[in-house]
Amino acid sequence: MSNFRTALNPTLSDTKIDLKQAILTIGSCFSDVIGTLLNAYKINTLANPFGVLYNPLSIHKALHYAVCQEEVSKHTYTQHQEVHLNYDFHSELSSLNRVELAARVQEIIGSTHTFLKQARWLIITYGTACVYERKDTGEIVANCHKQPASGFNKILLDPERIAASFEDLHKQLTLFNPSINIILTVSPVRHLKDTLELNNVSKSTLRLACHMLAGKFGNVKYFPSYEIMMDDLRDYRFYSSDMIHPSKEAEEYIWQKFIESYCNDELKKFILSWTEILTALRHKPFHPATEAHQRFLQETLKKLSNLENLVNVDLEKKMLRNKLTNIK
């Protein structure tokens, strides 16, 4: 029978992720997906501390803030109705009080600085090469925060500008943390508000920039999440109902490809074991007091005990013990 599908098997990384290593993810909402999965599997991960950031220059700027612990300029703050926001960050960083918002922003910069100093991996997900430039300052914003469109110029970045911005960041990062490994990826989330045509130009621009950077720096790799979605899965059934975001099945498929490419054998083995634990923890029996289910809980507790030398399982053990009828 003919093969009607092209499976994409990413290149196996020569540098592998260890269970004990810390990972920072930053960028598009796909960074949230990967970060959430990493955390679910007990990998020390800080996911999108500044909220979702779509364009490369804003992502690089946020990382610059973290590396240098730089104070955010007052002119980057704005207000929409009663809500105070900052042009350099997502709208989830907002407050009804500007002083409180500024304090929160600096606190996040400080905590990200500390985490990034000891992280071994940085995963950057670029979402779009379309950016908005403030007419009053000439600065690229991460989010327009519903301000009048007349205050911005819409620009399509070119690969050279993205690469030059990354190179400046790379110099800072490697001085700050010489052990850092960087994974670049292009988000499979479609930016249809830019039109389908411009979305494709934008994604191509990001992909070319990533290709240039992965070829230039030894500690920079590329993971093909975009290509897996576009050329491997390649079907609308792998999108959510909005036809923009990948479905849960697609996210899981891409996640499995990531594991295969970047995780060492010990971590792969742990992920398999922890998948069983997660399935057990999510199980909702019709009759929890039955002997069979109580035995199932006891067996799961034993599995957790076998893993506690690798990760902290206190919370999971407590959850299971609370379900045991013979333990008060």
URURGI-V592526 format. One record per residue. N is the residue number from 1. RES is the residue in one small letter. SS is DSSP state (a for helix, b for strand, c for the rest). Layout:
# URURGI-V592526
n;res;ss
N;RES;SS
N;RES;SS
This chain:
# URURGI-V592526
n;res;ss
1;m;c
2;s;c
3;n;c
4;f;c
5;r;c
6;t;c
7;a;c
8;l;c
9;n;c
10;p;c
11;t;c
12;l;c
13;s;c
14;d;c
15;t;c
16;k;c
17;i;b
18;d;c
19;l;c
20;k;c
21;q;c
22;a;c
23;i;b
24;l;b
25;t;b
26;i;b
27;g;b
28;s;c
29;c;a
30;f;a
31;s;a
32;d;a
33;v;a
34;i;a
35;g;a
36;t;a
37;l;a
38;l;a
39;n;a
40;a;a
41;y;c
42;k;c
43;i;c
44;n;c
45;t;b
46;l;b
47;a;b
48;n;c
49;p;c
50;f;c
51;g;c
52;v;c
53;l;c
54;y;c
55;n;b
56;p;a
57;l;a
58;s;a
59;i;a
60;h;a
61;k;a
62;a;a
63;l;a
64;h;a
65;y;a
66;a;a
67;v;a
68;c;a
69;q;c
70;e;c
71;e;c
72;v;c
73;s;c
74;k;a
75;h;a
76;t;a
77;y;b
78;t;b
79;q;b
80;h;b
81;q;c
82;e;c
83;v;b
84;h;b
85;l;b
86;n;b
87;y;c
88;d;c
89;f;c
90;h;c
91;s;c
92;e;c
93;l;c
94;s;c
95;s;b
96;l;c
97;n;c
98;r;a
99;v;a
100;e;a
101;l;a
102;a;a
103;a;a
104;r;a
105;v;a
106;q;a
107;e;a
108;i;a
109;i;a
110;g;a
111;s;a
112;t;a
113;h;a
114;t;a
115;f;a
116;l;a
117;k;a
118;q;a
119;a;c
120;r;c
121;w;b
122;l;b
123;i;b
124;i;b
125;t;b
126;y;b
127;g;c
128;t;b
129;a;c
130;c;b
131;v;b
132;y;b
133;e;b
134;r;b
135;k;c
136;d;c
137;t;c
138;g;c
139;e;c
140;i;b
141;v;b
142;a;c
143;n;c
144;c;c
145;h;c
146;k;c
147;q;c
148;p;c
149;a;a
150;s;a
151;g;a
152;f;b
153;n;b
154;k;b
155;i;b
156;l;b
157;l;c
158;d;c
159;p;a
160;e;a
161;r;a
162;i;a
163;a;a
164;a;a
165;s;a
166;f;a
167;e;a
168;d;a
169;l;a
170;h;a
171;k;a
172;q;a
173;l;a
174;t;a
175;l;a
176;f;a
177;n;c
178;p;c
179;s;c
180;i;c
181;n;b
182;i;b
183;i;b
184;l;b
185;t;b
186;v;b
187;s;c
188;p;c
189;v;c
190;r;c
191;h;c
192;l;a
193;k;a
194;d;a
195;t;c
196;l;a
197;e;a
198;l;a
199;n;a
200;n;a
201;v;a
202;s;a
203;k;a
204;s;a
205;t;a
206;l;a
207;r;a
208;l;a
209;a;a
210;c;a
211;h;a
212;m;a
213;l;a
214;a;a
215;g;a
216;k;a
217;f;c
218;g;c
219;n;c
220;v;b
221;k;b
222;y;b
223;f;c
224;p;c
225;s;a
226;y;a
227;e;a
228;i;a
229;m;a
230;m;a
231;d;a
232;d;a
233;l;a
234;r;c
235;d;c
236;y;a
237;r;a
238;f;a
239;y;b
240;s;c
241;s;c
242;d;c
243;m;c
244;i;c
245;h;c
246;p;b
247;s;c
248;k;a
249;e;a
250;a;a
251;e;a
252;e;a
253;y;a
254;i;a
255;w;a
256;q;a
257;k;a
258;f;a
259;i;a
260;e;a
261;s;a
262;y;a
263;c;b
264;n;c
265;d;a
266;e;a
267;l;a
268;k;a
269;k;a
270;f;a
271;i;a
272;l;a
273;s;a
274;w;a
275;t;a
276;e;a
277;i;a
278;l;a
279;t;a
280;a;a
281;l;a
282;r;a
283;h;c
284;k;c
285;p;c
286;f;c
287;h;c
288;p;c
289;a;c
290;t;c
291;e;a
292;a;a
293;h;a
294;q;a
295;r;a
296;f;a
297;l;a
298;q;a
299;e;a
300;t;a
301;l;a
302;k;a
303;k;a
304;l;a
305;s;a
306;n;a
307;l;a
308;e;c
309;n;c
310;l;c
311;v;c
312;n;c
313;v;c
314;d;a
315;l;a
316;e;a
317;k;a
318;k;a
319;m;a
320;l;a
321;r;a
322;n;a
323;k;a
324;l;c
325;t;c
326;n;c
327;i;c
328;k;c
